[in-house]
Amino acid sequence: MKKAITLLFLSSLAAPALADECALVIEGNDAMQFNLKEMSVPATCKEVTITLNHTGKLPVANMGHNWVLASTADYQAVATAGMSAGADHDYLPKDDARILAHTKLVGGGESTSVTFKTEGLAGKDLTFFCSFPGHFAMMKGAFKVG
């Protein structure tokens, strides 16, 4: 009986940890920097939630940030195309299949999140970035599933 209780206790500890592996938090600041250069989730995550916290003070019009996911081969082209899309479209080209996931733009003190499926992303070369004009060169990193 004692062994069964111990196993039950240990499995109850593991459950929240597994759920948290599929929910990640990243911060962007007024110095055009993300606090992470790499993000990863295990292949067991069927979907992932990314929360972006803007830790700065500047408004979205001056220093807005978003979190965008694309293949590494596509991210620069997506970011460049997004500049002409404007702030009303979160500086992202409308209905662009190269965008795998994205949040809205937020300003200082604001947060946003996106949840997306990971099917087909394991082992792919992916990059996350901010599409606000001029930010993608510094605000980017690797995203890994698996």
C-alpha positions, 0 to 999 in steps of 0.5 A: 500500500505504501508503495502505491501511495508513493507512486500516486504521489510521484505521478501527481507531481509529474502531471503539472510539470508535463503541462508546463513544458507545452507553455512557454513565456518570452519577454521583449523590452525597450532595447529591442531584445528578447530574453531568449535566443532559443525556445523548445518544446518536447515532441509530446506536446500536441500544441504549445502556448507562447506568452509574450510579455513586453517588459518595457514602457514604450507604447506599441506605436514606438516599440511594439513587439510580437512573436512570429514563427516561420521556417528559418528559410522564410523568416526574413522574407516574411519580416520584410513583407510585413513592413508594408502590411502596417501596424493594423496587420501586426506588420505581417503579410495577410494570409501568408502560409509561411507564418506558422503562428503569431501573436498580436503586437503589444506595447510596454506592460502588455502581454499576448499569447498564441496557441498552435499545433505542433504537428509536422514541426518536429525536427524542422529548422524554425525561427521566431522573431518580432516583425515590427519594422527593423526588429527582426534582425536582433529579435530572433531565435531558434524554435525547436519541437522534439 
